[in-house]
Amino acid sequence: MISSVRGTVLAAQGSTAVIEVGGVGLAVQVTPQQAIGLRVGHEATLRTTLIVREDDLSLYGFADAEELAVFDLLRSVTGVGPRSAMGVLAALDPNEIARAIAAEDDAAFRKVSGIGPKTAKLIVVSLAGKLAVVPQSQAAARPAAAPVRDSVLLALMGLGWPERSAVVAVDEAMLAATDLERETMPSLLRIALAQLGPQGATK
């Protein structure tokens, strides 16, 4: 099992990063936010998990152990595969996921492309009591790797939304968001996804 990778970033775009480790370029699936935070030519360290299927070996990377743990919990829910789990982490940070589950708010998960009402309810029911909510005053603010609006726009495009639709959704989200929500990418991204609706991104 490959539990972490550390090396030079060769490429980072959309939801894929290529990290050079020992002369080998490893393709790692990441969230669009994570890809934005990586800098080509700079060193990066990611917590990872290798998912093996009959015809595929996929390496998924995360900023920290908390994100990896939440990813594994999401995948334990019936109907949630790796891509859907990454979609949830792209839309909500671990603490927001914990809050939604604690509040039995399945609507937060229905906004994620690829997750329908039944699966959203299963996430809430299956993960009840398994994630601790950190008080907002203690939650560490994640540093912005780029202006929040631009980061959200790139994240939506990385998730498969057409640029035109993504631009409209981000502009509407900026108008609908509070001052605090405009300063944090997960919050603004969640609002933008709500503007786009549950129909799903183009593949």
Beta strands, then each sheet from edge to edge (+ up, - down):
strand 1: 4-13
strand 2: 16-21
strand 3: 24-29
strand 4: 43-53
strand 5: 56-62
sheet 1: 1+ 2- 3+ 5+ 4- 1+
end
